[in-house]
Each structure stands twice: as C-alpha cells, then as structure tokens.
Amino acid sequence: MSELNDNKIKERLEVLENDINRVSEQMVSLDKQKQDAIAMLNALNGAKQQCMSFLNDLNDGDQPTGQEEDSKKSSSKSDDS
C-alpha cells in the first residue's frame, strides 16, 4: 500500500489546481456561449415579428387603417365641393 507523504499531497494539490482552472475557464466560455445564444434568440424573435408584420400588411393591404382612411374621406369630401 502506498504511503501518504508530503510529495503525494503536493502532487494532488497541483492536479486539483489545474482542474479548478480548467473548470473556471469552461464556465467563462459557457457564459459567453449563453450570451451569444440570448442575442441570437432576440434577433430571431425580432425577425419573426418583422415577418408577422409583413404578413399583416399584406393581408390588410386592401383595408385602409385609421389615419389613411380619415385622410381619404376628407380628400373625397373636398373633391365633392
């Protein structure tokens, strides 16, 4: 059986320190990946909203909305005069 001595403990401490550093670096990398993924998700949601807006514009293109409708009415009234 192997004895526990100063050198073995120091070697183990070195291994542990290396593992701690590696995991810390991994956490930094994962944090960056998470931030990138959140940014991508926000961009995708923005693109989706834009597409939905385009679809609404295409589907409602025949029907005038609020201000456009009012301006057409007032211009047709002035044309009647």
TORKOL-4160 file (C-alpha; in steps of 0.2 Angstrom, whole numbers, padded with zeros to 4 digits, m for minus):
81
<pt num="1" X="0000" Y="0000" Z="0000"/>
<pt num="2" X="0006" Y="0017" Z="m0004"/>
<pt num="3" X="0011" Y="0029" Z="0010"/>
<pt num="4" X="0004" Y="0047" Z="0011"/>
<pt num="5" X="0018" Y="0059" Z="0011"/>
<pt num="6" X="0021" Y="0077" Z="0008"/>
<pt num="7" X="0025" Y="0075" Z="m0011"/>
<pt num="8" X="0009" Y="0065" Z="m0015"/>
<pt num="9" X="m0001" Y="0078" Z="m0006"/>
<pt num="10" X="0008" Y="0092" Z="m0016"/>
<pt num="11" X="0005" Y="0082" Z="m0032"/>
<pt num="12" X="m0013" Y="0080" Z="m0028"/>
<pt num="13" X="m0015" Y="0099" Z="m0025"/>
<pt num="14" X="m0007" Y="0103" Z="m0041"/>
<pt num="15" X="m0019" Y="0092" Z="m0050"/>
<pt num="16" X="m0034" Y="0100" Z="m0041"/>
<pt num="17" X="m0027" Y="0117" Z="m0045"/>
<pt num="18" X="m0026" Y="0113" Z="m0064"/>
<pt num="19" X="m0044" Y="0106" Z="m0063"/>
<pt num="20" X="m0051" Y="0121" Z="m0054"/>
<pt num="21" X="m0043" Y="0132" Z="m0068"/>
<pt num="22" X="m0049" Y="0122" Z="m0082"/>
<pt num="23" X="m0067" Y="0122" Z="m0075"/>
<pt num="24" X="m0066" Y="0141" Z="m0072"/>
<pt num="25" X="m0061" Y="0143" Z="m0090"/>
<pt num="26" X="m0075" Y="0132" Z="m0095"/>
<pt num="27" X="m0088" Y="0142" Z="m0085"/>
<pt num="28" X="m0081" Y="0158" Z="m0094"/>
<pt num="29" X="m0083" Y="0150" Z="m0111"/>
<pt num="30" X="m0101" Y="0144" Z="m0107"/>
<pt num="31" X="m0106" Y="0161" Z="m0100"/>
<pt num="32" X="m0100" Y="0168" Z="m0117"/>
<pt num="33" X="m0110" Y="0155" Z="m0126"/>
<pt num="34" X="m0125" Y="0159" Z="m0116"/>
<pt num="35" X="m0124" Y="0177" Z="m0120"/>
<pt num="36" X="m0122" Y="0173" Z="m0139"/>
<pt num="37" X="m0137" Y="0162" Z="m0138"/>
<pt num="38" X="m0148" Y="0175" Z="m0130"/>
<pt num="39" X="m0143" Y="0188" Z="m0143"/>
<pt num="40" X="m0147" Y="0175" Z="m0157"/>
<pt num="41" X="m0164" Y="0172" Z="m0149"/>
<pt num="42" X="m0168" Y="0190" Z="m0148"/>
<pt num="43" X="m0163" Y="0193" Z="m0166"/>
<pt num="44" X="m0173" Y="0178" Z="m0172"/>
<pt num="45" X="m0188" Y="0184" Z="m0162"/>
<pt num="46" X="m0186" Y="0201" Z="m0170"/>
<pt num="47" X="m0185" Y="0194" Z="m0187"/>
<pt num="48" X="m0201" Y="0183" Z="m0183"/>
<pt num="49" X="m0210" Y="0199" Z="m0178"/>
<pt num="50" X="m0205" Y="0208" Z="m0194"/>
<pt num="51" X="m0212" Y="0194" Z="m0204"/>
<pt num="52" X="m0228" Y="0194" Z="m0195"/>
<pt num="53" X="m0229" Y="0212" Z="m0198"/>
<pt num="54" X="m0226" Y="0210" Z="m0216"/>
<pt num="55" X="m0240" Y="0196" Z="m0217"/>
<pt num="56" X="m0252" Y="0208" Z="m0208"/>
<pt num="57" X="m0248" Y="0222" Z="m0220"/>
<pt num="58" X="m0251" Y="0210" Z="m0235"/>
<pt num="59" X="m0267" Y="0203" Z="m0228"/>
<pt num="60" X="m0273" Y="0220" Z="m0223"/>
<pt num="61" X="m0267" Y="0229" Z="m0238"/>
<pt num="62" X="m0284" Y="0231" Z="m0246"/>
<pt num="63" X="m0292" Y="0238" Z="m0230"/>
<pt num="64" X="m0286" Y="0256" Z="m0226"/>
<pt num="65" X="m0282" Y="0259" Z="m0207"/>
<pt num="66" X="m0285" Y="0274" Z="m0196"/>
<pt num="67" X="m0277" Y="0289" Z="m0202"/>
<pt num="68" X="m0276" Y="0284" Z="m0220"/>
<pt num="69" X="m0295" Y="0281" Z="m0220"/>
<pt num="70" X="m0298" Y="0298" Z="m0212"/>
<pt num="71" X="m0287" Y="0307" Z="m0225"/>
<pt num="72" X="m0296" Y="0298" Z="m0239"/>
<pt num="73" X="m0313" Y="0303" Z="m0233"/>
<pt num="74" X="m0308" Y="0321" Z="m0231"/>
<pt num="75" X="m0300" Y="0322" Z="m0248"/>
<pt num="76" X="m0315" Y="0315" Z="m0256"/>
<pt num="77" X="m0326" Y="0327" Z="m0247"/>
<pt num="78" X="m0315" Y="0342" Z="m0253"/>
<pt num="79" X="m0316" Y="0334" Z="m0271"/>
<pt num="80" X="m0335" Y="0334" Z="m0270"/>
<pt num="81" X="m0336" Y="0353" Z="m0266"/>
